[in-house]
Amino acid sequence: MVWFWIATTIPVVLLALAGLMGGPWTVAALLYMSLLVHVMDRLVQGAAAKTGGDGEFPSGLRLSLFLGLAHFPLMGIAVGALAGLTGISLGAKLCCFLAFGLFFGQVSNANAHELIHNSARLPRRLGMWVYISLLFGHHTSAHTKVHHVWVATERDPNSARDGESFYQFWPRAWIGSFTAGLKAENTLRGRAGARALGLHPYVLYVGGAAGCLVLAAFVGGAAAVVAYIALASYGTMQLLLSDYVQHYGLRRDMRENGKPEPVGPKHSWNAPQLYTSALMLNAPRHSDHHTTPSRDYPALKLDEVSMPILPRSLPLMATLALWPRMWRRVMDPRVAKLRASQS
């Protein structure tokens, strides 16, 4: 667990200092999130988690709870800094926006993802509220009730189609996941009964997001609202970039009964780099997560023989996806080769 703690808690400290004090702390936070993690990928080799003396992987829940709780004051500091409440310079604000946005996109999103998969109520609620604070609360329903059921099929809005650019995927996935998640929740409530399930989660998703914006307006006015929306949009864009990269061009075969084959190792792209994997709580080990969604993130496995491997780390491939022509030049031959090997 040590690499997970090191990779994720250092930026928490740097970002808090950057937002409150400005100056060199803003540069340090941005360099950490944008450059140092990739340098560390080259310097540090090995598995991102080691088994304990009893042969079991350590639990990652304590770190997830810490990061989930730390997310909210960090969001407040970020919005306050960008709205001018902490008195930092214009250059520091720009560095803060980029650094905080990268953290919310790569760490807060990855951690919320782990929390909503937890079997206990409190972690799931915490993960949901992290997504709500990023104005993306419906992902809580869409990810667990749609994406994991229909991943790598046409029925999943968060599985990129072959040849689809990220700019085509982004609005389709955002709107599609909102509506598909709503439909899944309505279907569930229709079967179990609305009274048995209590308040509709979409009331919390939409109402909670509105409440966050009202709170930002109350504390920092229009500037704080603009800053909040910009930060949340930047963070959400990175979540959707991860979805785009991790399932690009991969499809499950359809059986004669019209149902897709079971999800397997070949239906997600993975990345083996240690430090970015630690920063993102092993999110780049995506195949194992889909085949065993309940597995704690430190215990996720990576088999470079049976699992499709990205040519670079997940954050670098997400950056490449912003350049569609180069993305297709790099990835389309790999998709074609993978299909040929499986036919």
N, C-alpha and C positions, 0 to 999 in steps of 0.2 A: 504493500500500500504506500510505501514511502514516496514513490515517484508521483503517484496521484496527488498526495498532499503537497509535495514541493511544487509541482507544475501549476496547480490551481490556486494555492493560497498566496504565493508570491504576487500575482497580479491583483488580488484583493487588496493587499497592503499598498501596492504602487498606485492603484487607481484611486483609493481613498485619499492618499497624499496628493495626487495630481489634482483632483477636483477641489480639494480644500486649500491647497497652498500654491498650486501652479508651478511656474518656474521649471527647473530641470526634472521635476517629478513627472511632468506631462510627457516629456521626451522619453524618460526611462520607461514609463508605462507603455507608450506606443512602440518603442523598440522591442520591448519584451513580447508584446502580442503579435508583432508583425515580422520580426527578424530573429530574435534570440531563440524562439521555439524551434525554428527551422535549423539553426546552427546546432542546437542541442540534439535534434534528430540525427545529425551526423556524428556527434561526439559520443552519444550514449547508445549502446547496443544492448539487446537482450529482451526478455519478456517484460511486459509492463506490470506484471504481478507475479509474485512468487508464492508457492504453497508454504504453509506454516509447518511446524514440526509434526503436527498430526496428519499432514497430508492434505488439509483442507485450505481453500483460499480464504483470506480474511474478508470480513464483511465490509462493504463500502458505505453502509448506511450513515455512519457518523459524519463522514465527509460530505455526503449528499445533503444531510440536514443542515450542516454548517453553511454550505454554499447556497442552499435554498434560502436560509434566513439572511445571509449576507447580501443576497441579491437586492433586497428592498432598500436598505440604506444606501447601497451603491447606486441604485437608480435615482434615489433622492439627491445624492451628491452630484451625480452626472447632470441631472436636469437643473439643479441650482447653479452649477458651474456654467453651463451653457446659457442660462438665462441671466447671467451676470450677478447672481446673488453672492458669490464668493470672491468677486473682484479680480479674477485672473485675466490675463491679457487675451487679445484676439487670437494670437498664435497658439497660446495655451488652450484656448477653447477648441481650436481645430484639432490639436493633438488629442484632447480629451474626447471629442466626438468620435474620432477614429478608434482610439484605444478602448473606450467604454463600449462602443458598438461591437468591436471584435469580441470583447469578453461576453457581452450579452448573447451574441450570436453563436459563439463556439463553446462557452462554458455554461452559462445559465440555461441555454436551450438543451444542451446535452444532459445537464443535471436534472432539469425538469422532466426530461424524457425518462430518466432512471426512476425518478420519484413516482410518476404516474403508473409505472409498471410494478410498483411495490405492492405487496399483498395487504399491508396495514393501511388503515384509513388516514392517519395523520400525514404520513409521507405523500400519499396520493393527493390529499387536499393541498399540501404545500406546493407540490409540482403544478397542480392546476392553477394556483394563484400566481405562480411565477409566469405561467403562460398568459394568464389574464392581464398581468401587469405589462406584458409585452404586446397587449392588444391582440392576442392570438389564442384566446382561451379555448376556442372550439377545437383546437388541435388535440386537446385532452380526449375528446370523444372520437374525432376523426382518426387519430392515430391508432387507438386501441380497438375500435369497433369497425373500422373500414380498411385502413392501411394494412394491418396485420392479417386481415381476412383475405383481402383481394390483391395484395402486393404482387407486382409483376404480371398484372392482367389489365385489360382495358377498363375494368370497373374501379380501379384505384386511381384517383386523380393525382396522387403523389408519386406515381411511377411514370417516369419520363418515357415518351414514345421514341422509337428509333428515328433519328434524324431531326427530332424536335429541338429547337434552340431553347436556351434557358428563358429568353424573353418571351417565347410562346408559352413555355411551361408555367412561368411564375403566376400570371393571372388565372390561368386554368386551374392550377393546383390550389391557389388561395380560395377562389370562389367554389371550386368543386369540393374541397375538403369541408368548407363551411356547410354546404347544402347536403353533402353525403353524411356528414356527422349528425346533422339535424334529423335527417331521415332515419338514421340508425337509432337515434335516441327516441324518436317518436314511435318507431316500430317496437322498441323494447318496452316503452310505456304502455303501448296498446296491448301487449301480451300480459304484462305484469299488473297493469292498472296504475294510473297516475297517482292515486292516493298512497299506494304501497311504496312508490319510489320517491315521493315528496316533491320538492321544488324542481322544476325542469332545469337541467344544468345550463341550458342556453340563456336562461334568465341571469344566471351568475356570470356567464361569459360576457354577454353584452352589457349588462348592468354594471359589472365590475370594471370593465374597460371604460365605460362612461364615468364611473366614480373616480377612476385614476386621473382622467383628464380634468374633471372638475376640481380635484384636489390640487393638481398642478396649476390650474388657473387661479385658485384661491391663494396659493403660496407665492407664485411668481408671475401671474398675469399671462398675457398672450404669448410672451416670449417663452415662458415655461411650457405652455401647451405645444408650441411649434417644436421646441427641443424634445419634448416627450415623444411626439409623433415621429420625429425624425429618428430618434434612437430606437424606438420600437420597430419602425419600418426597416432600419438597417439590420437589427437583430433577426427579424423575421425573414428577411431576404437570405440571410446566411443559413437559416434552418432549411429553407426551400432549396437553396443551392446544394446542401448536403443530400436532401432527398433526390434531387436531380442527378447528382453525380453517382450516388450509391445504387441507383436502379436503372441507369441509362441503358436502353436497348435490350434489357433482359426480360424475357417472357417465360411464363410457365406454360407447358403444353396443355392443351385442352383434351380431356378424355371423351370417350364416346357418349357418356351420360351428360355431357355439357359442363361438367365441373373441372376446374383446373387441377393439375397434379399437385401433390403436397409441396409446400415450400421446402427448398433444399439449399445446400451450400452454394449452388451455381446461380442463385437468383439475386445476389447482391454483390456489389463491388466492395473490396476491402483494401486496407492500407496497413502495412506492418510497422511503420515508423513509431518508435517508442514514445518520444516526448510529446508529439502532437496527440498520440493516442492517450497518454496520461492526462494531458490538458483537457481532452474531450471525453474523459471517462470511458475510454475504449469504444467510443462510437464508431471508429473506423473498422472495428471487428464486427461488421454488420451482418454477415451471413449467420454466424452463431447466434446472434441476438434474435434473428427471425426464426431460426429453427427451434430455439429454446428461449422464448421471451421472458420467462421468469428467472433466468440465470442472472445472478448478481454481476455487475460490470467487471469487477476484478477477475472473475473466473471465466470470462469470455475467451474462447479459443480461436486460434487462427491456423488454418491448414493451407499453405500456399500451393498445394497440389490440387486440392478439390475446390478451392474457393477462388473466384476471379480476383486478381490483384491489380490495383491501380498503379500506373507507372511512377507516380509521385504521391506525397502525402495528401490527405483529404483536403486541408486548407489550400494547398497549391493547386490541386485539381479544380477546386471550386473557383479559384481565381481564373484559371484557364477557361472555365465554362462561360465566363463573361465575354469571351472572344469566340463566337460560334464557329467561324471558319477554321480556326486553329484547333478548337475542341474536336470538331468532326474529323479533322486530319489525324489527330492523335487517337481518338477513341473508336471511330467507325471500323478501322481495320481490326482492332482488338475484339470488337463485338462480332464481326464476321468470322474471325478465327475461332472464337469461342463456340459459335453456333456450328461451325464445320466439325469441330472436335466432338460435339455432342450428338451429331446426326448419325 
